[in-house]
Amino acid sequence: MTTGSNPEPPRFNQFASDNYAGICPEAWRAMDDANHGFEPSYGDDAWTERACTSIRKVFETDCQVFFVFNGTAANSLALASLCRSYHSVICHELAHVETDECGAPEFFSNGTKILHIPGPGGKLDLSATEQAILRRTDIHYPKPRVLSLTQSTELGTVYTPDEIGAAGILARRYGLRVHMDGARFANAVVASGVSPATLTWKAGVDVICLGGAKNGMAIGEAVVFFNRELADEFEYRCKQAGQLASKMRFISAPWIGMLEGGTWLRNAAHANRLARILADELEQIPGVRLMSPCQANAVFTEMSARTTAALHAAGWHFYSFIGTGGARFMCSWQTSEDDVRKLVAAVRAAAR
């Protein structure tokens, strides 16, 4: 027997990714606001210009801004703009551009090589970085041209302004450009307590791929060039790569909703806070150990294979790819404190 109303769907027990979350109300509202009447296509609309202005205000500089569909395109096209085919990009061994882009940076740069190095906490070891730069200087070796940082890192840690500045100084010493994968940059800004400018161009970053999807948007990352000369003809790269949206306003307008009222930072602060609660609670459970400091919205734990299997069997969704027994739990703008408490209780029960 039906009542004529739609029942509330069961809540999905997921901590696998902040990509699982929906669109936050502010981003959704901005898309709806842009959905009235006619607007010029391919980015020549008032919404896109307003979004670019918002990003320039956030970073306190006259940067050049482009919008693409996703993070893979943002990172790959940005790196391609900084390199020639015989160059190389130095990044951390766990960096997304190395492990999760399906070779897209190499593809769009026509062969640029990715050189990955280790470093604790997902951060580049600058000594090892310098060794990689100096390892070979002959014509037979791909010439290092870009230093790529991930902020926050793939292990949920956050580069400090001093750490970014040191990386920038090293890069300049050897004529390298600095690229930042900022898929979770908002979380890093909140965690560090400093301005976006301080974490980027003031510390030597040339271009950042600013993430929107993980922060509450549907699609749309912003490629932000602080050095405008490096953006020369970047629009052609976007077009050739199928990243120039005809109805660009629906990619750019959500940025207005996210940035103008500070939603992007509130969403990040919420996710960070819940991750901290989760980390603190999990650390109290016997047999569970934090693998990495919880500084943003990710919690990495080491648990027994039995505990991990029991959680998966109970319907909890999370990634378990960081070594044997490792598990990653991600919090998002949509995660609730009740979700966290239920997960903690589930882990405690499974770990007995």
C-alpha positions, 0 to 999 in steps of 0.5 A: 500500500502506498501513501503517495509520498516518497520515502526517505532513502536509506543513508549510504554508509560511505567514507570512501571519497568526498566525491560521493557527496552531492551538490551543496545548496549554494552551488545548486542555487547558483546553477539555477540562477544562471538557468534563466534566459539566454547567455553567450556560449563558450565562456563569453557570459557574465557568469563566467566573468563574475566567477573569474573575478571572484577567484581573483579576489580570493587569491588577491591577484590578477590571475588568469582563470580557465574552467574545465570539467574535471581534475584530470583535465586540469592537472594534465593541461596545466602541466602540458602548458609548463612543459615540452615533450622532452621535459619531466615533472617531479612529484611525490610517489603518491601524487594523483598525477602519477598514480591516478590520471591514467597517463593523461599528463604524459598524453596531453604533453606529448610525452613529458615524463613523470619522475616520482620521489618519496617523502614522509606524509605525502610531502616531497622530500626536498633533498631527494627532489634536488637529487632527482633534478641533478641526477642527470643533466645530459641530453639523453635524460628528460630535463626536469621542468616542473615541481608538482605539489599536492595540497592537501596531500594524498595522505591528508597532510597539509604543506605549510607556507614555509614548506611551499616557499622552500619548494619554490626556492628550490624550483627557481634555483634550477629553473623549474616551474611550480604546479599545485594540485589543489583538488582539496585546496579549500581544506588546506586553507582552513587547516593552515589558517592563512590566506589562499595567496599565502599558500600559493603565489606568494610562496612561489606557485605558478599555477594551481588546479583549484578543486570544486567537485570535492568541496560541494560542486557537481563538476568544474575545476579552475586552472589558475595561472598566477604567472599570466604569461604561462597561460598563453594559448591555454584556451586552445589546449582546453578546446583541443582536449574537449574541455571547452564547455559550450554552456560554460555558465553552468560550470562557472556559476557554481564558483560564484555560489561557493566563493562569494559567501565563503561556502567553500571554506565553511564546507572545508571546515566542516569536513576537516572538523568531522575528520578530526573527530573521527581520527580522535575516536578511532585512535582510542580503539585497541588495534586501530592506529593512525597511519598519517596525521589528520590535518585535513578531511582524510583519516588514514588508519591501520586495522587488521584484515579481519576488521576491514573485512567485517566493516565492508561486509556490514556495508561501510564503503571506504578505500583500503589501498594504502598497504596491507590493512590500511584504510582511508576514510574521507569526510565531506561537506555532507558528512554528519556527526551522526555518520561519524559516530556510527562509523566509530561504533562499527569499527569498535564492534568489528575490532573486538 
